């Protein structure tokens, strides 16, 4: 299909060869008004540049997340326009395939009504340049989706997990329930003694059923996709610095559709304000 721009160029070319404008327009099947049409200035230039900047800064964000970041920054724009401009610049993110959970095994978790009611925790593994493993302890508040702790280390025992929880108790308090898998760090003597002394109930999921701990599994996927897979860690200290930065960004800057476009920290503040009324 010949575009209008190409037809205009052809009419001008035939005019230079001595053909009248009327005859040239008839040949290319174009009206005089269409030939003289002047395109309006691009009103999306600033928006297109901002979408490109955000896509380069947050490489694993798709169009819906870019839209939420724009709204977060104060842009009043329709999500369809964002999706169109995003697609025009070929910024689509190639999604990594996820393991599908059988329908019979899907059990939706009920989100707690208050912060610090239920926490979920799990480990995520990676490696540094020399091949040595990194073990990251992640803890998520099921109600606010906040990542209350993200601690990397070479190894981590049940005693070290309890120390992390003791530090959180000083700054945030402790939950009523902590949900985890059946890893030895979570069901060993150190954690059982800690839970008994602090009045916290430990709840383990069924073996081989990670979907029963969906909140932390969802967080693990975001953490690996947006942080671990995007960086090549030279040392543990380098990994710790990058992970801490992403941890802050996740809580304070990353909007979530499930939280009406708010960040986890913003949603937690909103819940606290509503509870105080």
N, C-alpha and C positions, 0 to 999 in steps of 0.2 A: 504494500500500500504506500502510495506517494504522500508524503506529509505536506501540510500547507506551506511550510517554510521552503521545501524543495520546489513546490509549484511557483512560489513568488520568484525564486531565483531563475526558474526557467522562463517566466514571463519577461523578466528583465533582460535575460540573454537574447530572447527573440526580438525584443525591442531594439537592442544594439545591432541586430542584423537587418533592421529596416521594417520589421513587421509592426503593424499598429497594435496598440494595447488591447483594443476590443477584439481583434482577431486572435491575439495571443491568449487572452482569457478564454475565448471560446474553445481553443485547441486543448487547453489543459483543464477545461470544465471547472472554471473558478469564477466567482462573482467579483465585481469591481470592489464591493465593500470588504470582501474577504482579503483581496489583494492589498488594499490600503490600511488594513487593520494594524494598529500599533499595540503590541503586547504591553499590558500594564506592568509596572515595576514589580519585582519579586518581593511580596510582603512577608515571605517566610525565610528571608535570608538570615536574620538574626536567630530565628528558631532552629533553622537547619544547622547553623554553626554550633549552637548550644547542644543539639542532639549529637553532633559529631564529637564535640569535646567530651560529653558524658560517656559516649560509647568507647572512646579511647581511654578514658580514666577508669571506667568500670567495664572491663573487657568481657566479663561473663554475664552482664545484664542484658536482657532482651528488651523489646519495645515496651512491654507493660511496666518493667522496672524503671526504664528511662522516663516514661510518663509520670510515674510516682515521684521521681527525683525532680522533674520539672515543676510539678505541683508543690513539692516541698520548697523549692526555690522561689515560689510566688508567681509562676507562669500560669495564666488563665488560658488553657488550650484544650481542645477536644482530643480525646485519646485516638480517634480515627485519623486526625491530621498527623499526630505523632507517628502512628504506625505507617502511614503513607510515606512521610518524609524519611522515616527510618529505612523502609524497604527501598526507596529510590536510591539511597546511598549504599545499598548492598551491605548493610551492617548486621544482617541476621546472624544470630549465634547458633552454631551447630550444637544441638543438645546431645549430651552423652546418654546412651540408652540405659535405662534403669531396669532392674529386675522386677518383674511383675509379681504381685502377691495374688495367689489364688483367691477368687471371690469368697470361697467358704472360710478362708482364714482372715478376712478383713473384719476387724472389730474396731469401730471408731471410738477414740478416747474422748471422754467428757472433759472439757476444759474446766479447771477449778475456778471458782468465783473470786478468789482472793489470791494476792501474791503471797509467796512463802507458805503455800498450802501443800503443794506437791512439786518436788524437784525431780528431774531425770538426769542420770549421769552415765557416761560411757567413755571408752578410749578410742582414739583415732591414731593410726600409726603412719609414719613416713620415714624417710632416710635423708641424711646429709650427704655431702659430696664424697666422704670417705667410706660410705656404705654403712655406717653405724645407724642404728634405729633411733627414732624419736617417738616417744609415747606421750600423747597429749590427753590430759583429763579434761573433758568438757562437762559442765553442769548447767542445765537450763531450767528456768522457772516455767512450769507448764502454763501458768495463767497469763503471764506477761510476755512470754517468749524471750525474755532477757537471758543472755548468757552470763550467769553469775560468776563463772570461773572458767578459765581456759589456760591450763598449766602444762607446758611442755617439759619433758625431762628424758633422761636416758632410760630410766626404769622407774616404776612407781609401785610400791607395795601398799597393802591395806593401811599400814601405819602412816604412810605419807598421805594417803587419801584423807584419813581422819584429821591430819594436821591442816590440810587445805580447808576442810569443813570447820575446824576450830577458828581459823582466821576469818572465814565468812561469818561465823557466829558473832564476832566482835563488831563487824561493820554492817551486817545486814540482818542478823538473826538466823534461826534455823527453821526448816520446814516441819510440817507434821509427818510427811511421808517422803521417802526418797526411793524412786524406782530405778532399777538397774537390771542388767543381765546377771548370769550366774558365774561371772568371772571370779577367780580366787581372791582378787583384791576386794571384791564387794561382799563376799560371803564368808571371809575368813574370821578368825578369832578377834583380830584387832578391830574390824568394823563392827562386829557383833557387840563387843564390849563398849565401844564408843556410842553406838545407838542406844544401848541400855542405860548408860550414864547420862545421856542427853535427852532421853525421852522421845527419840525419833524412831518411827517404824520403817524398817527396811522391807521393800516389796520387790521380789524378784519375778521376772517374766518367765514364761515357759521356755525351755531350751529350744533353740531353732525357730523362735517366733519373734524376730526383731520388730515386727509391726506392732507388737504389744507395747513397745516403747517408742511410739511414732514421733514424739516431739524431739527427742534427742537424735533419732535417726535422721529426721529432716534437717536438723541443724548440722549434723555430721556431713550430710551431702553438700550443703551450702559451703561449709568450712573447707571441704576438700576441693570443690569445684572452683571457688573464688579465691582461695588462699594457697593451699598446699600445691595444687596442680599448676598454679601460676608462678611459682617461685622455685628456684634451685638454691637450696640452702647450703652454704659453705661450712658453717659450724653450728653447734647448738646455740651459741650466743646470737648468731645471725638469725636463726630460726625463731628464737625467743622474741627478738626485736620486731620481726615481721608479724608474728602471730599476735603480739600485744597490740600492734597498730590495727590489725584487722579486727581484733576483739572489740576495741573501742569503736571502730567504724560500724561494726555490726549492731552494737547497742544504740549508738547515738546518731548515726547518719543513714543507715540502710532502712528505707521504708518497707513495710510489709502489707500486702493486699489484705491478708487475714485480719490485720489490725486497722482497717479502714485507712490505709495509707500512712499511718503513724510509724515511727520507729519504736522498737521495744522499750526504750527508755521513756519516750514520750507517752506511750500507752500506759506504762507503769505509773507515771506521774498523774495521768488522767484518772486511773483507777483509785489512786490514793486520794485525789481531790474529791471524787464522788463518794468515797467511803467516809470522808471527814464531814460531809454535809449531814 
